Amino acid sequence: MATVIEGIKFYTIPETAQALRVTPQTIRAWIKQGRIKSQRIGRPIFITESNLLEFLAPSKSTLQKIRDKVKEEANIS
């Protein structure tokens, strides 16, 4: 269950891990790598809903790679 502070939903590492079906250690690694943004509020580390959605959205470079591959395959056929 998300914690709501001033209208912003915050998820703990275990909540995020459960939602993404990975381990909490994986979430911590992704935070350390900069793949997911997080905030420490007191002792616990939280991930905002917007940061989680940003992580889940495909990046522009990923979309461009997919488009390039589709075009390449269309030219080969």
Steps between C-alpha positions, in 0.01 A plus 500: 500500500645831395566777748340827388667823608352827373329316215815318383506120515820352643591131480755319714764279345313178596172638356674596177672161479171319547328712233781436249540133602868534583692484827560802724871453428429555129317824577792617717742416217289693249493799737878483539541478119274803458233307311232587758493831686430485872479724806600432857243635743639438844648151498296321231552546128191581295424498129232739379228383268624739230856364530367145473297588190803673350703183554231285340455723194725407209772754437517698178823324404335160547207602285736632233693171497174310451395732216840465332485121524149491351608724212810286443294181491248660264782596259643147507171333402 
